[in-house]
Amino acid sequence: MSVTASYPITLESPFTTLPELLALHARHRAEHPALIQDDRQLSYAELEVQVNRAAAALQRDGLQPGDAIAICAANSIPYAILFLAALRAGMVVAPLAPSSTPDSLLTMLKDSAARLFFVDQAVDQALQAVAGQIPVPLLSLDDSRPQAGFSQWLADAQPAPVALTPDTLFNVIYSSGTTGEPKGIVHDHLMRWSHIQRGLAFGYGPDCVTLMSTPLYSNTTLVSFLPTIGLGGTLVLMSKFDAKRYLELAQQHHATHTMLVPVQYQRIMARADFDQYDLSCFRMKFSTSAPFHGELKADILARWPGGLMEFYGMTEGGGSCMLIAHEFADKLNTVGRPLDGHDMRVIDEDGNELPTGEIGEVVGHSVAMMTGYLNKPEKTAKAEWYDHTGKRFIRTGDVGRFDQDGFLTLMDRRKDMIISGGFNIYPSDLEEVLRKHPDLLEVTVIGVQSTSWGETPVGYAVLKPGAATSAENILQWFNGQVGKTQRLNRVILTDELPRSAIGKVLKRELRDQFQQQFGVLD
């Protein structure tokens, strides 16, 4: 199946690289818009020129194939250019989260062995406290650094050609950078080629317009970025998500595709003026990275044109599930069935495979698996499970069960499961009840230490605008809805829940806050 009828390449090819596809689009549809941000637009021909200039600059500065560069910045056209240029030069991209602490950024820089570090002004300012410890040259993507800006750095030359193979490394994505020890997840070009190949089945192609508001350091974003550029579509970039601006851009550019995390969908659908925007060009909407509740999916299906697909998987790869929500309205509380070629199973604490219907840890195998954690063989080994034939699987750390139709229902992260008085309590079950309170906008439940019970559940909640109920009233209402073993110890009202840039509630941060404020409960 061809990308277009006239393109001399097929998606059934065993292997093609993103730089090759970019060059192809620059030749065959030179004037077609590739990247749009605010009032700036680059055609495929213009993007090809800029990518070549950046790749030549990397080579001029002495970087070799296999070397790494690090990028820490908000979404921008220069960010996309640099990412693509590093790939063309055979280098590895380490995209880092701007929300990371300066110490975490230093750790990731050293771990990735990055030769150059590209930042924007906001990150540059945040790094001032550790400026003397940054081990590599620092350049500004937004030209905010005099004599070290991206525009001045670009070379007026063509890069030397570099041969890329399926196992050439593509990126190192860090699974943690806000708290905890960052782990670098390594992907190769073959894995990323598989993402481009499957894009055609999701409606990506030369006439698609993808509106992208999630950050480029996230695998969530790359799953949408890669097929858009790889198949010759148009990518509209947002540097920062805002629900109203998102709807304006979707209408203005006749967006056909988008990848949003659940909290973004929630904020968009909650706008009183949502129905005033023309979203009729949408073919497909995607979501991943965080729990996506059935009620919200149903609302999107009812009011937002186009299909809705949820992906479940990990940055580490392994098995992935897909829920085609517009086809399975009776399965909206699941994350769907495994993708073709993805082998997913459930195992117990001792690593024994469990039958359909039983609850255990989800593990998966596919072509889309990480090579391993960079420089961490022991952590890589802990993330792996092998069946009796020696087949390698990646552990998800999620607890779930498959139903008789092959659909996966997730209970919780294994580390978030609460063991109270010997009973296993899944926070997601409690959150589903708490979410039904009419005055609550966002909720989450964590387990905290208890001398009497080992752990006990505590709820955090954000009130809807104008709501005036108390935490005690919510607690009494909730505990009247559930059995004795599921009762909350308390409810804490907060202005907002701490979230990562891709919408995950940072439960570890809440547990730390609770410990500091209240200590161990009775």
C-alpha positions, 0 to 999 in steps of 0.5 A: 500500500503506497503512501500516495499513488505516485510515491515510490515506496510502500508501507509494507517495506521491511524497513524505512527511516523517517529521514528517508520519508522526509526527503521523499515528501520534500521531492514529491510535495515540496510546497505542502505545509509540514509544520505550523506554529502560530504565524510560522509555517514550513513546507516540506521543502523548507523543512528539508533544508532546515533539517539538513542545515541542522544535521550538518551543524551537528557533524561540523561540531564533531558529533558522530553517528551514535552520539546523543544530543539532549533537548529540553524545551517547549514544543516549537518548530526549531525543536522538531527540526533539531529532532529530525536533524539528529536522526538524519545524522545517525544520532540519538535524541534524548528529549527531557522534561522541562518540569524536571528539577535541575538536579534531575536534568544533570543526572539525565544529561550525564546518563545519556552522554549527550554531547550538546544540550539544547534549551529554551529561555525558560529552561535556561533560567531554571538551570542557573542554579547549576549552570557551572555543573552542566558538562556540555555546550548549551545552545538556545532553541529560541535564540535567547542566548547571545552567540549561542542561538539555534539560528546562528548555529545552523550550518550553510552546508549539506550533511554527509550521508549516514546509513541507518539500520533497523537497530540504529538507536532513535531516542532515549526517553526518560520515564521519570524526571520530576521525582524518583530516579530517571530511567532512560528507555532506549528505542531503535529505528525499527520500533519507530518504523512500526509506528509509522507503518500502522499510521495509515490504518488510523487515517494518517496520510498526506491530507491529514492535519494533526493538532499536537499539544502534548510535549515532544519529550513524551512517547505519547506525542511521538506516537502521533508526531511520527506518522504525521510527518512520516506519511506527509501530513501537516503538524500544527504545534501548540507550545502550551495546552489551553482548551479554548486555544486548542478549539480555535486552532482545530477549527482554523486548520480543519484538524483531522487528528489529535492525541490528547491525554484524558485531563485535556479531553476533560477540560475541553469537554467542560467548556460551555462553548464547546458546541460552538466550534466546527470540529467536523473535519476530525477523522480520529482522536487518540488518547493514552498515558492516564486513566480515561473514564468511560463517562468521559469517552461517552461524552466525546463520542456523543458530541465530538465528530470522528472516531475515538481510539484509546491506546494502552501501553508503556514507553518501554514498549511490550504489549499494547492494547487499543480500544476503538471506542466508537465501535465498542460502546459497551466496553468503554470502561476497558482499554481494549484488546491487544493490537495485532502481533501483540501478546499480552498476559496476566501473571501472579506475584510469583510469575505464574501465568493466570487464566482469563478473568483473574487479576494480576500484573499485565505483561506484554511482548511485541516488535515495539519493545525497548532495547533496555534501560540505558546503563541500567542492566539490573533494572532492565532485568527487573522489567522483563518476564520470560514465559516457559519458551523463553519468550521475552515480555515487558512488565507493565507494573499495572494490575488488570484482568482480561474478559472473555472477549479479550478486553483488558480492564485495568485496576491500578498500578501495582505500586498504588494498590492499597493493602489495608487490614489484609484486604487488597483495595484498588484506588480506581474502584474508589475513584469511580465512586468518588467521581460520581459526587455532583460537586467534584471536578477531579478526584484521586485516591492514595494509600497512606501509612496506618499503624492499625491497618498497614495502609488506609485510603485517603481521597483528594478532590477538586471542587467544581466552580461554584460548589460549596460543599465540605470535605466532611460532607463528601467523606460521609457521602462516600462512606455511605456508598461503599463497604466497610473495607473501602471507606476513606479515612478522610477527604482533602480538598485542593485547588488542583491535583499535581500532574505530569506534563502528560496528565498523570496524577503524581500520586507519589507526590501526594503521598509525600505531601501527606506524610509531611503534613500528617505523618502516620495515621492511627 
